[in-house]
Amino acid sequence: MGSYTEGLFQLQSGVVKKFGVAEGLTSSRITSIFEVRSGMIWIGTQDHSFGRLRNGRMEFHHVTSDQVTTFFEDREGNMWV
């Protein structure tokens, strides 16, 4: 679950884990979340960034346009932002 002020929360096996700036988010304002077929979680933030949560680690990229609000995975597994 993403929030507008507190970052990202993951519930796994009854345990809630919080991901914030200290854990690798570029912003605590989450604008979109998308899980692809492989189980990887993609996250869009208000500060013109998008990233992925893979194996408990955050990896982020900056875009030059507006905030990231939508993700889409096509039939071939390509990711569209």
N, C-alpha and C positions, 0 to 999 in steps of 0.2 A: 504494500500500500504506500502511496506517495502522499505527501502533504505539501501545503503551500508555505509552511514556515519551519517544519521540523525534519525534513529530509525523507528518507525512504525506510520503511519497516518491512522486515521479512519474517514470516511465521513459518517455522520448520520444526516438525516433531514436537509441537507444543511450546516451543521457545521463540520469543520475539527478539530479533536482532535489529538494532537501529544503525542506519548508515547516514552519516552527516558529513560535513566538511572535513572533520578530523579523520574520517574513514575513507576519504577520497572523492566525495562529491564536490563538484565545482561550485554548487549553490545548494542551499537547503530548500529552495523553491522548485518543486517537481511539477512539470507541466504535462508529462506523458510517460507511460510505462507500457512496454510491449514484450511479451514472451514469444520467442520463435520456437519452431518445431524441435530444435535441439535442446530447448530448456534454458537457453541463455536469455537474460533479461536486459532489455534496452531501456535507457532512461533519458528523457529530455528534461532540461532545466531552463529556467527563465534567463539565465545569463549567456544565451547563445551557444550552449554546449549540448552534446549528446554523448552518451557513453554506454558501457555495458558492464553488467555484473556477471563475472564468470569465475567460478570456483572461489567465491567469497572475496574477490578483488575487483576494484573499480578501474576502468580504463576510459578516459574521456578525450573528446575531440571538440575543438571550437569551430563554429560556422560563422560566416561573415554576415549572414542575413538575420532575420528575426529569431525569436525563441523557437525551440523545437516543440511542436504540438502533436505531431502524428508520425507513426511508423507503419510500414506495410511490408509484408514478406510475400513475394510472388511465388508462383508454382515451382519455379526453379530454385527457390531458396534465397534469391537476391533480396537484400534489405533496401527499402526506400525510406528516405527521411524527408 
